[in-house]
């Protein structure tokens, strides 16, 4: 049981170290680009809706 816990801790440390190196690297800037216009979100409420789909409150 002790070996399983130690192995799990080692895996967590290695995963955290790998994630940290990915976030620290400033040269790896990622931008999200929609490749098709069908991937863009489509509003379901009419733009002239005075209540704005119920998001303004009462």
C-alpha positions as CSV (number, residue, x, y, z in Angstrom):
1,X,0.0,0.0,0.0
2,X,2.9,2.4,0.8
3,X,4.4,1.8,-2.6
4,X,1.1,2.6,-4.4
5,X,0.7,5.9,-2.5
6,X,4.3,6.9,-3.3
7,X,3.9,6.0,-6.9
8,X,0.7,8.1,-7.0
9,X,2.5,11.1,-5.5
10,X,5.3,10.8,-8.0
11,X,2.8,10.8,-10.9
12,X,1.1,13.8,-9.5
13,X,4.4,15.7,-9.1
14,X,5.5,14.8,-12.6
15,X,2.1,15.9,-14.0
16,X,2.2,19.2,-12.1
17,X,5.8,19.9,-13.3
18,X,4.8,19.2,-16.9
19,X,1.8,21.5,-16.6
20,X,3.8,24.2,-15.1
21,X,6.4,24.2,-17.9
22,X,3.6,24.4,-20.4
23,X,2.1,27.5,-18.7
24,X,5.4,29.3,-18.0
25,X,6.6,29.2,-21.7
26,X,5.6,32.7,-23.0
27,X,6.7,31.9,-26.6
28,X,3.9,29.2,-26.9
29,X,1.0,31.6,-27.4
30,X,-2.1,29.9,-28.6
31,X,-4.9,31.6,-30.4
32,X,-8.3,30.1,-31.0
33,X,-9.5,30.5,-34.6
34,X,-12.8,29.3,-36.0
35,X,-12.1,27.3,-39.1
36,X,-15.7,27.4,-40.3
37,X,-18.4,29.9,-39.6
38,X,-20.7,27.0,-38.7
39,X,-18.6,26.5,-35.6
40,X,-19.4,30.0,-34.2
41,X,-22.1,30.3,-31.5
42,X,-25.5,31.3,-32.9
43,X,-27.7,33.4,-30.7
44,X,-31.2,31.9,-30.1
45,X,-32.9,35.1,-28.9
46,X,-34.1,37.9,-31.2
47,X,-31.9,41.0,-30.9
48,X,-34.9,43.2,-30.4
49,X,-36.2,41.1,-27.4
50,X,-36.7,43.7,-24.5
51,X,-36.2,41.0,-21.9
52,X,-33.0,39.6,-23.5
53,X,-34.1,36.0,-23.1
54,X,-34.8,36.6,-19.4
55,X,-31.3,37.6,-18.6
56,X,-32.1,41.1,-17.4
57,X,-34.1,40.0,-14.4
58,X,-37.5,41.2,-13.5
